[in-house]
Amino acid sequence: MERAALPRREHEHVWGGQVEERGLRHRLSDPVLIAALASAGATALIVLVPPLHFAYRQPELHVALETAAALIGFLASYLVFGRFRRSGELADFALGYSLSLLACSNLFFAAIPAVLVETGSDRFGTWTRISSQLLGTAVFAAAAFVPPRRLRLSRNQAIGAALSLPAVLAGVAILVLVFGSRLPTGVELIPTPESSGRPRLVGDASVLVALLAGMALYCVAAFGFARKARRTNDDLMKWLAVAALFGAFARLNYFLYPSLYTDWVYSGDFFRLAFYVAILVAAAREISSYWATVSDTAVLEERRRIARELHDGLAQELAFIGRNLHRLDGRDPAVARITASSERALSESRRAIDALTKPLDEPIEVALAEAARETAEREGTSVELALASNVELDYRQRDALIRIACEAIANAARHGRANLVRISLVNGRMVHLQVVDDGTGFDPEAVTSRRDGGFGLTSMRERAHAVGGSFDVRSRPGTGTTVEVVL
């Protein structure tokens, strides 16, 4: 049964303070915020502290950075296109296409010219790179705002999309060659990086405007990906927002220190490398998520196999035993006990089959409410539920919370002789499970210190830690017990 709410206890105010404190820690550990603060701080130091050089004459390192950016871009685009093959989402296609375009631009208009040409101050090198990078950045920003829409490509359409990349680059190169004489030189070779310790906007106005436009596009992309990450809880979107921030600060540093010295490495080059490293981290985490999905599918298939084995084997045999026991003398106490035991065993087997066949994506509030009520009824206590909806958890986290809640209910009824157990599930930046009972309470340290005791507490703590959560239990003799889990 369910009862009316108990009066609020003093420790619930403490719990609210802990929620706020943990929420603040979560915000401060957000990689998007960390990337923004770190990039802003590094840029400010470079601008305000002249001894911190913004450029270093390292021709080999410059070529290495350009090559690394191109290779990482190709790898990330390949992985994102793999995601598109599974999801079929237009946003994933646009993201993969933008990364491919940026990688091709780095390879053909930056890395290879850096090896073949001593300096990149010519108009062709300047404007091919600026134009192709702006195109790639615009598609990257658009991918952050593409609405959910399926895109089905035939084999010929996929080949056409792949061939459009060199076609776009060739088109950019042709346009620059045709209008090359009308285009301004990007950056004069004076002053050199050695002669200036502070920002000097020495580039042509069109180049500076292009750099600011690229910075604006990356800022828009960072906002879009961060918003999508909050809405979908997609780790890939969060790291794309981090990458976009690095891209924006790279353009800001190029604006402050216009660079066309191909044998020099600028602060903007390091921010641009950070952009690609963040993209690589995003792709790596996506691969990890993919393998977790494969693992979840294997677990689901194994659960269904075990359920079939239980149904066709153990449950059938227990039912057969029960039917035959009823033919014996029911007045015999031993027969009555065996009959009751077989019925309980059959009930337990059916409960196990039911648990194994439940869908892994069943809402946590539904599964937790059902499990809590069944446990409370079996243990002879009452339960009160206050469960938030739309809580996003994977099946491991769901299973851990449900098992911890059921264990806490059983302990409250068996050891604390509780009449009522209150369960709350709060969904915010973190997920909070709280189980409070009105039982006799106990001394947690005394229980866990015994060699033969505290296994239930240890089991709950290990379950919480196994899914990346924290576990806390508070109790005193005569005051009831509070169990809390934070994910």
Order of alpha helices (4+ residues) and beta strands (2+ residues): alpha-alpha-beta-alpha-alpha-alpha-alpha-alpha-alpha-alpha-beta-alpha-alpha-alpha-alpha-beta-alpha-beta-beta-alpha-alpha-beta-beta
